[in-house]
Amino acid sequence: MQLPKITKYLNFQDISKLYPTRTTQTIGVGNNSGEKLGLIEWRSGWRRYVFVTLASEALTLDSDCLKDITAVIDELMKERKKV
């Protein structure tokens, strides 16, 4: 997947280098105002990539933001299945 990826409201960056012991990609998710919202990371119990919020309170996202996050997760899953 080509990163960084910027959508209307969100941006996605590969931050895997911050987690050198992980063997899967970790993607940082932020809004276009610079606020960090969460991570897309591999969860072995789920056997897939998931979005994990960094907010200490409930995070509110609209359907466009959820679609963007889902699209990135779907791309990561496609790449993983190729391997």
C-alpha positions as CSV (number, residue, x, y, z in Angstrom):
1,M,0.0,0.0,0.0
2,Q,1.3,3.4,-0.9
3,L,1.5,5.6,2.2
4,P,1.1,8.3,3.4
5,K,-2.5,8.4,2.2
6,I,-4.6,11.5,2.6
7,T,-8.4,11.5,2.3
8,K,-10.9,14.4,2.8
9,Y,-10.8,14.2,6.6
10,L,-8.1,11.7,7.5
11,N,-4.4,10.8,6.9
12,F,-2.7,7.5,7.2
13,Q,1.0,6.9,7.8
14,D,3.1,3.8,8.1
15,I,4.6,4.0,11.6
16,S,5.9,0.4,11.7
17,K,9.5,1.7,12.4
18,L,8.3,2.8,15.8
19,Y,7.5,-0.9,16.6
20,P,10.6,-2.8,15.5
21,T,9.5,-6.1,17.2
22,R,6.3,-6.3,15.2
23,T,6.3,-8.3,12.0
24,T,3.1,-6.6,10.6
25,Q,2.5,-3.1,9.5
26,T,1.2,-0.4,11.9
27,I,-0.6,2.5,10.4
28,G,-1.1,5.8,12.3
29,V,-4.5,7.5,11.7
30,G,-5.0,11.2,12.2
31,N,-7.3,13.9,11.2
32,N,-6.1,16.6,8.7
33,S,-5.9,19.1,11.6
34,G,-3.0,17.1,13.1
35,E,-4.8,15.2,15.8
36,K,-3.8,11.6,16.3
37,L,-6.9,9.4,16.4
38,G,-5.7,5.8,16.5
39,L,-3.8,2.9,14.9
40,I,-4.6,0.3,12.4
41,E,-2.7,-2.8,13.6
42,W,-2.7,-6.6,13.4
43,R,-4.5,-8.4,16.1
44,S,-3.7,-12.1,16.2
45,G,-6.9,-13.0,18.1
46,W,-9.0,-11.5,15.3
47,R,-6.6,-12.7,12.6
48,R,-6.9,-9.4,10.9
49,Y,-6.1,-5.7,11.0
50,V,-8.3,-3.6,13.3
51,F,-8.6,0.1,14.1
52,V,-7.7,0.9,17.7
53,T,-8.6,4.3,19.0
54,L,-6.1,6.4,21.0
55,A,-8.8,8.6,22.6
56,S,-9.4,8.3,26.3
57,E,-13.1,9.2,25.7
58,A,-15.5,8.1,23.0
59,L,-14.3,8.9,19.5
60,T,-16.9,10.1,17.1
61,L,-16.4,9.4,13.4
62,D,-18.9,9.9,10.5
63,S,-19.6,7.4,7.8
64,D,-17.0,8.9,5.4
65,C,-14.2,8.5,8.0
66,L,-15.3,4.9,8.8
67,K,-15.3,4.1,5.0
68,D,-11.7,5.5,4.7
69,I,-10.5,3.4,7.6
70,T,-12.3,0.3,6.3
71,A,-10.7,0.9,2.9
72,V,-7.2,1.0,4.4
73,I,-7.9,-2.2,6.4
74,D,-9.2,-3.9,3.3
75,E,-6.1,-3.0,1.4
76,L,-3.8,-4.3,4.2
77,M,-5.8,-7.6,4.3
78,K,-5.5,-8.0,0.5
79,E,-1.7,-7.5,0.7
80,R,-1.5,-10.0,3.6
81,K,-3.4,-12.7,1.7
82,K,-0.9,-12.3,-1.2
83,V,2.0,-13.4,1.0
